[in-house]
Amino acid sequence: MLDNDTMVINILAAYADANTSERRDGFAWYPEALDFAQGLTDAYGIRVEQSAAVIAALSPQLDWERNKVWAAEVVEAWHAGTILPRRGLGNSLRRAAIALRGDLTDIQRESGSLKVNRFYHSILGHAGYATVDRHALRVALGNYGDAVPAMSDGTYRKVERAYIDASGELRKATRHIQAVTWIVCRRERGLIDDPNKYAREMAKRRHPSNANR
């Protein structure tokens, strides 16, 4: 594991490498995620904290567009009083259901999953948290290759500390620096997001006859 100073340098270098559109998209990433959570709140009469908790609970190993689709499906089913669709890994659906019942202590507890906890806080705009996934870890390590070490809670906290320190040097919110550098990492790895994927997935779900179009 690299020392804090080296990870901070790597994060700052990735941020410096971001072009204008990547910085714009990175700074917009979490506000747009909050807008999506607020949309679920407005549509289904739940608190925005519950919406953010469902999104975060279902997020492990999901791309963002599928994360939104699954969150919408789960909240819609809960609102309709039907059986919740099987979505997410392990305890993901259980954690989402707990949040929908109004109990946010599970998602706010750090012992469950630091990444899920941090994603929840970052969506809501809370300061001092970094969502560290595989891409964020690659940035901190300065290695955009395929192999990344498994993250224990101890490793997570060290990487998060580096993001907080780098953000402090830049005088920017940690979640925004994490988002910008995450986008840089995905660019370096040749990963391209499909901005229309969510709309297509929701259209397929509501109109099955369009599934193959």
C-alpha positions, 0 to 999 in steps of 0.5 A, a space after each residue: 500500500 502506498 503512503 498517504 503523500 504518494 496517493 495524494 500526489 497521484 490523485 492531484 495528478 489525475 485531477 490535473 489531467 482532467 480536461 474541461 468537459 471531464 471536470 464539468 461532468 465530475 462536478 455535476 455527477 453527485 448533484 445529478 445523482 441527488 436530482 435522481 434521488 429527489 425524483 424518486 422522492 417526488 414520485 413515490 412520497 419518500 424522504 430523499 434520504 430513503 431514496 439515496 439509501 436505496 440507490 447506495 444499497 443497490 450500488 455494489 458492482 453496478 454501473 450507474 445507469 443500471 443502478 438507477 433502473 434497479 433503484 426505481 424498480 425497487 422503490 416503485 414496487 415498495 410503493 405499490 405494495 408488491 413483492 420487491 424484485 430481486 436486485 443487487 448483491 448479498 444484503 443489498 435488497 434487504 438494506 434497501 427495504 430497511 431504508 424504505 421502511 424508514 430506518 436509516 440506521 443500517 445504511 448510516 452504520 459504517 460496519 456494513 459497507 464503507 463504500 455504500 455508506 460513503 456513496 449514501 453521504 456523497 449523494 446527499 452532499 455531505 462533506 468529508 466522505 469519498 466513495 472509493 470503488 475500484 476506479 478510485 483506488 486505481 487513481 490513488 495507486 497511480 495504476 490504471 491497469 486491471 489488477 487492484 488489491 482487495 480493500 479492507 476497511 483499513 485500506 479504504 480509510 487510508 485511500 479516503 484520507 488521501 482523497 480528503 487531503 488532496 481535496 483540501 489542497 485543491 479547496 474543493 469538495 471531496 466528492 467532486 474530486 473523487 468524481 472528476 478523477 473517477 471519470 479520468 480513470 474510466 477514460 484511461 481504461 477506455 470505458 465509455 458511459 451510455 447516457 441513454 441507457 437508463 431511459 432505454 431500460 425504463 422504456 423496456 420495463 414499461 413497454 416489453 414489446 419494445 425490448 428488442 428495438 
